[in-house]
Each structure stands twice: as C-alpha cells, then as structure tokens.
Amino acid sequence: MTTPTTDASGRSATFGDVTDRPLDLAAHEAAVADRRAGAVVSFQGVVRDHDHGRAVTSLEYEGHPSAGRILREVAAEIAADPDVYAVAVSHRVGPLAIGDAALVAAVSTAHRAAAFAACARLVDEVKARLPIWKRQVFADGTEEWVNCP
C-alpha cells in the first residue's frame, strides 16, 4: 500500500487500491492517522468458511478494469464529508483462503460517531458499486459466481 498524500489544505488525501496482494489493516489505519483525529474506525471483511448454510472451501475475486478507479471515486466521496479527515480502502482480487482479508477500510474523524458512520458508508458504497465478482467453491464441489454491484 502506498501512503496517501495531502491535498492543498493539508488534509490527508484518500487512498483506494484494488490489488492481488494481501491486505494490511494496520497500514490502512496508519494511512488515515491525523493529529486532529479523535477516532479511527476500521473494517476488515474476511473470507468465511460458509455462505447461506453451505461450507465454502475457497474463494476468488475477479475485478473489472475500472474497479480501481471506482474504488478511488467512492473513497473521495466519503472523504468529501467535512467531518472526515482521511480515508483508506482496498479490495483484494485473485484467489483467497478462508480467513484472508478481502476488503479493508479505515476512516479518521474528530469523533467516534462520525468515524463509525463514515466507515459504514464507505463499506456499503464499495459493496454496492465496485465491479468485482466473487466465485465461491463449496465443499460439495459446486461453485457459484456472485456479481457484487
């Protein structure tokens, strides 16, 4: 993960990345660190071993070429909130194992309520808009593709 830069006002800029490398929650939290922040809220979406009552053995994400741009747009929209100091978010693509992080997000604000709300909005918008598809393989050998947006 690269470190975000600051904008002309000195605010931390947003960071968004779609990558095939493992995601680092601590790096995202560090990327949104700000001396003014009284709250940093982070989220880590991990691959679970089940879905709708069926055992999952493996999972793979495939992204559209526009996924990185859209992720950065979503991050910028959340960062435009005057209560938000900084935003960092990444989504992983490729094969993932049970327990691997698929989505990592962090947001900093002055107060916890705003940070929780902004991080929830960030995750919800990423899930709604990011053109990434998920292929799940189940223990019985069947598989399923799920279209994220």
PyMOL CGO cylinders between C-alpha atoms (Angstrom):
from pymol import cmd
from pymol.cgo import CYLINDER

trace = [
    CYLINDER, 0.00, 0.00, 0.00, 1.32, 3.40, -0.91, 0.3, 1, 1, 1, 1, 1, 1,
    CYLINDER, 1.32, 3.40, -0.91, 0.96, 6.28, 1.51, 0.3, 1, 1, 1, 1, 1, 1,
    CYLINDER, 0.96, 6.28, 1.51, -1.67, 8.87, 0.65, 0.3, 1, 1, 1, 1, 1, 1,
    CYLINDER, -1.67, 8.87, 0.65, -0.58, 12.41, 0.01, 0.3, 1, 1, 1, 1, 1, 1,
    CYLINDER, -0.58, 12.41, 0.01, -2.13, 15.57, 1.40, 0.3, 1, 1, 1, 1, 1, 1,
    CYLINDER, -2.13, 15.57, 1.40, -4.29, 17.95, -0.55, 0.3, 1, 1, 1, 1, 1, 1,
    CYLINDER, -4.29, 17.95, -0.55, -3.78, 21.72, -0.82, 0.3, 1, 1, 1, 1, 1, 1,
    CYLINDER, -3.78, 21.72, -0.82, -5.49, 22.33, 2.53, 0.3, 1, 1, 1, 1, 1, 1,
    CYLINDER, -5.49, 22.33, 2.53, -3.19, 19.91, 4.32, 0.3, 1, 1, 1, 1, 1, 1,
    CYLINDER, -3.19, 19.91, 4.32, -5.93, 17.31, 4.74, 0.3, 1, 1, 1, 1, 1, 1,
    CYLINDER, -5.93, 17.31, 4.74, -4.91, 13.72, 4.20, 0.3, 1, 1, 1, 1, 1, 1,
    CYLINDER, -4.91, 13.72, 4.20, -5.87, 12.57, 0.75, 0.3, 1, 1, 1, 1, 1, 1,
    CYLINDER, -5.87, 12.57, 0.75, -7.86, 9.43, 0.10, 0.3, 1, 1, 1, 1, 1, 1,
    CYLINDER, -7.86, 9.43, 0.10, -6.33, 6.10, -0.77, 0.3, 1, 1, 1, 1, 1, 1,
    CYLINDER, -6.33, 6.10, -0.77, -8.02, 3.33, -2.74, 0.3, 1, 1, 1, 1, 1, 1,
    CYLINDER, -8.02, 3.33, -2.74, -6.48, 0.26, -4.30, 0.3, 1, 1, 1, 1, 1, 1,
    CYLINDER, -6.48, 0.26, -4.30, -7.53, -2.98, -5.95, 0.3, 1, 1, 1, 1, 1, 1,
    CYLINDER, -7.53, -2.98, -5.95, -4.70, -5.48, -5.63, 0.3, 1, 1, 1, 1, 1, 1,
    CYLINDER, -4.70, -5.48, -5.63, -3.84, -9.15, -5.76, 0.3, 1, 1, 1, 1, 1, 1,
    CYLINDER, -3.84, -9.15, -5.76, -1.55, -8.77, -2.72, 0.3, 1, 1, 1, 1, 1, 1,
    CYLINDER, -1.55, -8.77, -2.72, -2.59, -9.49, 0.88, 0.3, 1, 1, 1, 1, 1, 1,
    CYLINDER, -2.59, -9.49, 0.88, -4.23, -6.51, 2.61, 0.3, 1, 1, 1, 1, 1, 1,
    CYLINDER, -4.23, -6.51, 2.61, -2.77, -4.92, 5.74, 0.3, 1, 1, 1, 1, 1, 1,
    CYLINDER, -2.77, -4.92, 5.74, -5.29, -3.43, 8.17, 0.3, 1, 1, 1, 1, 1, 1,
    CYLINDER, -5.29, -3.43, 8.17, -2.60, -1.72, 10.27, 0.3, 1, 1, 1, 1, 1, 1,
    CYLINDER, -2.60, -1.72, 10.27, -1.20, 0.00, 7.16, 0.3, 1, 1, 1, 1, 1, 1,
    CYLINDER, -1.20, 0.00, 7.16, -4.65, 1.37, 6.32, 0.3, 1, 1, 1, 1, 1, 1,
    CYLINDER, -4.65, 1.37, 6.32, -5.09, 2.64, 9.88, 0.3, 1, 1, 1, 1, 1, 1,
    CYLINDER, -5.09, 2.64, 9.88, -1.66, 4.30, 9.71, 0.3, 1, 1, 1, 1, 1, 1,
    CYLINDER, -1.66, 4.30, 9.71, -2.57, 5.88, 6.37, 0.3, 1, 1, 1, 1, 1, 1,
    CYLINDER, -2.57, 5.88, 6.37, -5.50, 7.74, 7.94, 0.3, 1, 1, 1, 1, 1, 1,
    CYLINDER, -5.50, 7.74, 7.94, -3.62, 8.87, 11.05, 0.3, 1, 1, 1, 1, 1, 1,
    CYLINDER, -3.62, 8.87, 11.05, -4.13, 12.56, 11.67, 0.3, 1, 1, 1, 1, 1, 1,
    CYLINDER, -4.13, 12.56, 11.67, -3.20, 14.65, 14.72, 0.3, 1, 1, 1, 1, 1, 1,
    CYLINDER, -3.20, 14.65, 14.72, -6.70, 16.15, 14.74, 0.3, 1, 1, 1, 1, 1, 1,
    CYLINDER, -6.70, 16.15, 14.74, -8.40, 12.75, 14.79, 0.3, 1, 1, 1, 1, 1, 1,
    CYLINDER, -8.40, 12.75, 14.79, -10.01, 11.52, 17.97, 0.3, 1, 1, 1, 1, 1, 1,
    CYLINDER, -10.01, 11.52, 17.97, -11.27, 8.40, 16.21, 0.3, 1, 1, 1, 1, 1, 1,
    CYLINDER, -11.27, 8.40, 16.21, -10.03, 5.92, 13.66, 0.3, 1, 1, 1, 1, 1, 1,
    CYLINDER, -10.03, 5.92, 13.66, -12.56, 3.27, 12.71, 0.3, 1, 1, 1, 1, 1, 1,
    CYLINDER, -12.56, 3.27, 12.71, -11.51, 0.36, 10.55, 0.3, 1, 1, 1, 1, 1, 1,
    CYLINDER, -11.51, 0.36, 10.55, -13.21, -2.61, 8.93, 0.3, 1, 1, 1, 1, 1, 1,
    CYLINDER, -13.21, -2.61, 8.93, -11.81, -5.88, 7.67, 0.3, 1, 1, 1, 1, 1, 1,
    CYLINDER, -11.81, -5.88, 7.67, -14.04, -8.12, 5.57, 0.3, 1, 1, 1, 1, 1, 1,
    CYLINDER, -14.04, -8.12, 5.57, -12.63, -11.64, 5.72, 0.3, 1, 1, 1, 1, 1, 1,
    CYLINDER, -12.63, -11.64, 5.72, -13.36, -14.82, 3.80, 0.3, 1, 1, 1, 1, 1, 1,
    CYLINDER, -13.36, -14.82, 3.80, -15.57, -17.07, 5.91, 0.3, 1, 1, 1, 1, 1, 1,
    CYLINDER, -15.57, -17.07, 5.91, -15.93, -20.84, 5.70, 0.3, 1, 1, 1, 1, 1, 1,
    CYLINDER, -15.93, -20.84, 5.70, -19.67, -20.80, 4.96, 0.3, 1, 1, 1, 1, 1, 1,
    CYLINDER, -19.67, -20.80, 4.96, -22.33, -18.95, 2.99, 0.3, 1, 1, 1, 1, 1, 1,
    CYLINDER, -22.33, -18.95, 2.99, -26.08, -19.41, 3.40, 0.3, 1, 1, 1, 1, 1, 1,
    CYLINDER, -26.08, -19.41, 3.40, -25.60, -22.67, 5.31, 0.3, 1, 1, 1, 1, 1, 1,
    CYLINDER, -25.60, -22.67, 5.31, -23.13, -24.18, 2.83, 0.3, 1, 1, 1, 1, 1, 1,
    CYLINDER, -23.13, -24.18, 2.83, -19.48, -24.93, 3.57, 0.3, 1, 1, 1, 1, 1, 1,
    CYLINDER, -19.48, -24.93, 3.57, -17.08, -22.81, 1.48, 0.3, 1, 1, 1, 1, 1, 1,
    CYLINDER, -17.08, -22.81, 1.48, -13.66, -24.28, 0.66, 0.3, 1, 1, 1, 1, 1, 1,
    CYLINDER, -13.66, -24.28, 0.66, -12.21, -21.49, -1.49, 0.3, 1, 1, 1, 1, 1, 1,
    CYLINDER, -12.21, -21.49, -1.49, -13.00, -18.13, -2.96, 0.3, 1, 1, 1, 1, 1, 1,
    CYLINDER, -13.00, -18.13, -2.96, -11.76, -15.98, -5.83, 0.3, 1, 1, 1, 1, 1, 1,
    CYLINDER, -11.76, -15.98, -5.83, -12.47, -12.35, -6.71, 0.3, 1, 1, 1, 1, 1, 1,
    CYLINDER, -12.47, -12.35, -6.71, -12.28, -11.01, -10.24, 0.3, 1, 1, 1, 1, 1, 1,
    CYLINDER, -12.28, -11.01, -10.24, -12.42, -7.28, -10.93, 0.3, 1, 1, 1, 1, 1, 1,
    CYLINDER, -12.42, -7.28, -10.93, -13.38, -5.20, -13.93, 0.3, 1, 1, 1, 1, 1, 1,
    CYLINDER, -13.38, -5.20, -13.93, -10.54, -2.95, -15.19, 0.3, 1, 1, 1, 1, 1, 1,
    CYLINDER, -10.54, -2.95, -15.19, -12.46, 0.09, -13.87, 0.3, 1, 1, 1, 1, 1, 1,
    CYLINDER, -12.46, 0.09, -13.87, -12.60, -1.28, -10.29, 0.3, 1, 1, 1, 1, 1, 1,
    CYLINDER, -12.60, -1.28, -10.29, -9.60, 0.72, -9.04, 0.3, 1, 1, 1, 1, 1, 1,
    CYLINDER, -9.60, 0.72, -9.04, -10.96, 3.99, -10.43, 0.3, 1, 1, 1, 1, 1, 1,
    CYLINDER, -10.96, 3.99, -10.43, -14.39, 3.37, -8.95, 0.3, 1, 1, 1, 1, 1, 1,
    CYLINDER, -14.39, 3.37, -8.95, -12.90, 2.45, -5.57, 0.3, 1, 1, 1, 1, 1, 1,
    CYLINDER, -12.90, 2.45, -5.57, -10.95, 5.72, -5.54, 0.3, 1, 1, 1, 1, 1, 1,
    CYLINDER, -10.95, 5.72, -5.54, -14.11, 7.65, -6.51, 0.3, 1, 1, 1, 1, 1, 1,
    CYLINDER, -14.11, 7.65, -6.51, -16.03, 6.12, -3.61, 0.3, 1, 1, 1, 1, 1, 1,
    CYLINDER, -16.03, 6.12, -3.61, -13.18, 6.92, -1.21, 0.3, 1, 1, 1, 1, 1, 1,
    CYLINDER, -13.18, 6.92, -1.21, -13.08, 10.51, -2.46, 0.3, 1, 1, 1, 1, 1, 1,
    CYLINDER, -13.08, 10.51, -2.46, -16.84, 10.90, -1.98, 0.3, 1, 1, 1, 1, 1, 1,
    CYLINDER, -16.84, 10.90, -1.98, -16.59, 9.74, 1.63, 0.3, 1, 1, 1, 1, 1, 1,
    CYLINDER, -16.59, 9.74, 1.63, -13.55, 11.96, 2.21, 0.3, 1, 1, 1, 1, 1, 1,
    CYLINDER, -13.55, 11.96, 2.21, -15.51, 14.97, 0.92, 0.3, 1, 1, 1, 1, 1, 1,
    CYLINDER, -15.51, 14.97, 0.92, -17.58, 14.86, 4.12, 0.3, 1, 1, 1, 1, 1, 1,
    CYLINDER, -17.58, 14.86, 4.12, -16.29, 17.80, 6.21, 0.3, 1, 1, 1, 1, 1, 1,
    CYLINDER, -16.29, 17.80, 6.21, -16.19, 15.58, 9.31, 0.3, 1, 1, 1, 1, 1, 1,
    CYLINDER, -16.19, 15.58, 9.31, -13.80, 13.11, 7.63, 0.3, 1, 1, 1, 1, 1, 1,
    CYLINDER, -13.80, 13.11, 7.63, -10.05, 13.68, 7.82, 0.3, 1, 1, 1, 1, 1, 1,
    CYLINDER, -10.05, 13.68, 7.82, -8.81, 10.71, 5.79, 0.3, 1, 1, 1, 1, 1, 1,
    CYLINDER, -8.81, 10.71, 5.79, -9.96, 7.52, 4.06, 0.3, 1, 1, 1, 1, 1, 1,
    CYLINDER, -9.96, 7.52, 4.06, -8.06, 4.39, 3.01, 0.3, 1, 1, 1, 1, 1, 1,
    CYLINDER, -8.06, 4.39, 3.01, -9.71, 1.40, 1.38, 0.3, 1, 1, 1, 1, 1, 1,
    CYLINDER, -9.71, 1.40, 1.38, -8.53, -1.62, -0.60, 0.3, 1, 1, 1, 1, 1, 1,
    CYLINDER, -8.53, -1.62, -0.60, -10.15, -4.68, -2.15, 0.3, 1, 1, 1, 1, 1, 1,
    CYLINDER, -10.15, -4.68, -2.15, -8.24, -7.82, -2.99, 0.3, 1, 1, 1, 1, 1, 1,
    CYLINDER, -8.24, -7.82, -2.99, -8.68, -9.85, -6.18, 0.3, 1, 1, 1, 1, 1, 1,
    CYLINDER, -8.68, -9.85, -6.18, -7.50, -13.31, -7.11, 0.3, 1, 1, 1, 1, 1, 1,
    CYLINDER, -7.50, -13.31, -7.11, -7.69, -16.50, -5.06, 0.3, 1, 1, 1, 1, 1, 1,
    CYLINDER, -7.69, -16.50, -5.06, -8.19, -16.03, -1.31, 0.3, 1, 1, 1, 1, 1, 1,
    CYLINDER, -8.19, -16.03, -1.31, -8.12, -18.56, 1.51, 0.3, 1, 1, 1, 1, 1, 1,
    CYLINDER, -8.12, -18.56, 1.51, -10.53, -18.83, 4.41, 0.3, 1, 1, 1, 1, 1, 1,
    CYLINDER, -10.53, -18.83, 4.41, -9.58, -16.07, 6.87, 0.3, 1, 1, 1, 1, 1, 1,
    CYLINDER, -9.58, -16.07, 6.87, -7.91, -13.81, 4.28, 0.3, 1, 1, 1, 1, 1, 1,
    CYLINDER, -7.91, -13.81, 4.28, -8.96, -10.16, 4.17, 0.3, 1, 1, 1, 1, 1, 1,
    CYLINDER, -8.96, -10.16, 4.17, -10.92, -9.32, 1.02, 0.3, 1, 1, 1, 1, 1, 1,
    CYLINDER, -10.92, -9.32, 1.02, -11.80, -5.71, 1.92, 0.3, 1, 1, 1, 1, 1, 1,
    CYLINDER, -11.80, -5.71, 1.92, -10.00, -3.36, 4.30, 0.3, 1, 1, 1, 1, 1, 1,
    CYLINDER, -10.00, -3.36, 4.30, -11.15, 0.18, 5.12, 0.3, 1, 1, 1, 1, 1, 1,
    CYLINDER, -11.15, 0.18, 5.12, -10.16, 2.87, 7.62, 0.3, 1, 1, 1, 1, 1, 1,
    CYLINDER, -10.16, 2.87, 7.62, -11.52, 6.35, 8.28, 0.3, 1, 1, 1, 1, 1, 1,
    CYLINDER, -11.52, 6.35, 8.28, -10.41, 9.10, 10.67, 0.3, 1, 1, 1, 1, 1, 1,
    CYLINDER, -10.41, 9.10, 10.67, -12.54, 11.88, 12.13, 0.3, 1, 1, 1, 1, 1, 1,
    CYLINDER, -12.54, 11.88, 12.13, -12.59, 14.05, 15.23, 0.3, 1, 1, 1, 1, 1, 1,
    CYLINDER, -12.59, 14.05, 15.23, -15.26, 11.98, 16.98, 0.3, 1, 1, 1, 1, 1, 1,
    CYLINDER, -15.26, 11.98, 16.98, -16.26, 8.30, 17.08, 0.3, 1, 1, 1, 1, 1, 1,
    CYLINDER, -16.26, 8.30, 17.08, -19.86, 8.64, 15.86, 0.3, 1, 1, 1, 1, 1, 1,
    CYLINDER, -19.86, 8.64, 15.86, -18.75, 10.34, 12.66, 0.3, 1, 1, 1, 1, 1, 1,
    CYLINDER, -18.75, 10.34, 12.66, -15.97, 7.77, 12.14, 0.3, 1, 1, 1, 1, 1, 1,
    CYLINDER, -15.97, 7.77, 12.14, -18.34, 4.81, 12.57, 0.3, 1, 1, 1, 1, 1, 1,
    CYLINDER, -18.34, 4.81, 12.57, -20.87, 6.39, 10.22, 0.3, 1, 1, 1, 1, 1, 1,
    CYLINDER, -20.87, 6.39, 10.22, -18.29, 7.26, 7.57, 0.3, 1, 1, 1, 1, 1, 1,
    CYLINDER, -18.29, 7.26, 7.57, -16.68, 3.82, 7.65, 0.3, 1, 1, 1, 1, 1, 1,
    CYLINDER, -16.68, 3.82, 7.65, -20.10, 2.15, 7.35, 0.3, 1, 1, 1, 1, 1, 1,
    CYLINDER, -20.10, 2.15, 7.35, -20.98, 4.40, 4.37, 0.3, 1, 1, 1, 1, 1, 1,
    CYLINDER, -20.98, 4.40, 4.37, -17.61, 3.59, 2.79, 0.3, 1, 1, 1, 1, 1, 1,
    CYLINDER, -17.61, 3.59, 2.79, -18.08, -0.17, 3.07, 0.3, 1, 1, 1, 1, 1, 1,
    CYLINDER, -18.08, -0.17, 3.07, -21.71, -0.01, 1.91, 0.3, 1, 1, 1, 1, 1, 1,
    CYLINDER, -21.71, -0.01, 1.91, -20.82, 2.09, -1.15, 0.3, 1, 1, 1, 1, 1, 1,
    CYLINDER, -20.82, 2.09, -1.15, -17.89, -0.16, -2.08, 0.3, 1, 1, 1, 1, 1, 1,
    CYLINDER, -17.89, -0.16, -2.08, -20.13, -3.23, -1.83, 0.3, 1, 1, 1, 1, 1, 1,
    CYLINDER, -20.13, -3.23, -1.83, -22.84, -1.53, -3.90, 0.3, 1, 1, 1, 1, 1, 1,
    CYLINDER, -22.84, -1.53, -3.90, -20.68, -0.03, -6.66, 0.3, 1, 1, 1, 1, 1, 1,
    CYLINDER, -20.68, -0.03, -6.66, -17.41, -1.90, -7.07, 0.3, 1, 1, 1, 1, 1, 1,
    CYLINDER, -17.41, -1.90, -7.07, -17.42, -4.08, -10.21, 0.3, 1, 1, 1, 1, 1, 1,
    CYLINDER, -17.42, -4.08, -10.21, -15.92, -7.17, -8.59, 0.3, 1, 1, 1, 1, 1, 1,
    CYLINDER, -15.92, -7.17, -8.59, -17.30, -10.68, -8.89, 0.3, 1, 1, 1, 1, 1, 1,
    CYLINDER, -17.30, -10.68, -8.89, -16.90, -13.42, -6.31, 0.3, 1, 1, 1, 1, 1, 1,
    CYLINDER, -16.90, -13.42, -6.31, -16.54, -17.13, -7.17, 0.3, 1, 1, 1, 1, 1, 1,
    CYLINDER, -16.54, -17.13, -7.17, -17.20, -19.43, -4.23, 0.3, 1, 1, 1, 1, 1, 1,
    CYLINDER, -17.20, -19.43, -4.23, -16.36, -23.13, -4.27, 0.3, 1, 1, 1, 1, 1, 1,
    CYLINDER, -16.36, -23.13, -4.27, -18.42, -25.23, -1.89, 0.3, 1, 1, 1, 1, 1, 1,
    CYLINDER, -18.42, -25.23, -1.89, -17.46, -28.42, -0.04, 0.3, 1, 1, 1, 1, 1, 1,
    CYLINDER, -17.46, -28.42, -0.04, -19.80, -30.46, -2.27, 0.3, 1, 1, 1, 1, 1, 1,
    CYLINDER, -19.80, -30.46, -2.27, -17.77, -29.42, -5.35, 0.3, 1, 1, 1, 1, 1, 1,
    CYLINDER, -17.77, -29.42, -5.35, -20.31, -26.94, -6.73, 0.3, 1, 1, 1, 1, 1, 1,
    CYLINDER, -20.31, -26.94, -6.73, -19.45, -23.32, -7.30, 0.3, 1, 1, 1, 1, 1, 1,
    CYLINDER, -19.45, -23.32, -7.30, -21.26, -20.01, -7.54, 0.3, 1, 1, 1, 1, 1, 1,
    CYLINDER, -21.26, -20.01, -7.54, -20.43, -16.61, -9.06, 0.3, 1, 1, 1, 1, 1, 1,
    CYLINDER, -20.43, -16.61, -9.06, -21.85, -13.61, -7.27, 0.3, 1, 1, 1, 1, 1, 1,
    CYLINDER, -21.85, -13.61, -7.27, -21.99, -10.23, -9.00, 0.3, 1, 1, 1, 1, 1, 1,
    CYLINDER, -21.99, -10.23, -9.00, -21.12, -7.59, -6.45, 0.3, 1, 1, 1, 1, 1, 1,
    CYLINDER, -21.12, -7.59, -6.45, -22.80, -4.46, -7.94, 0.3, 1, 1, 1, 1, 1, 1,
]
cmd.load_cgo(trace, "trace")
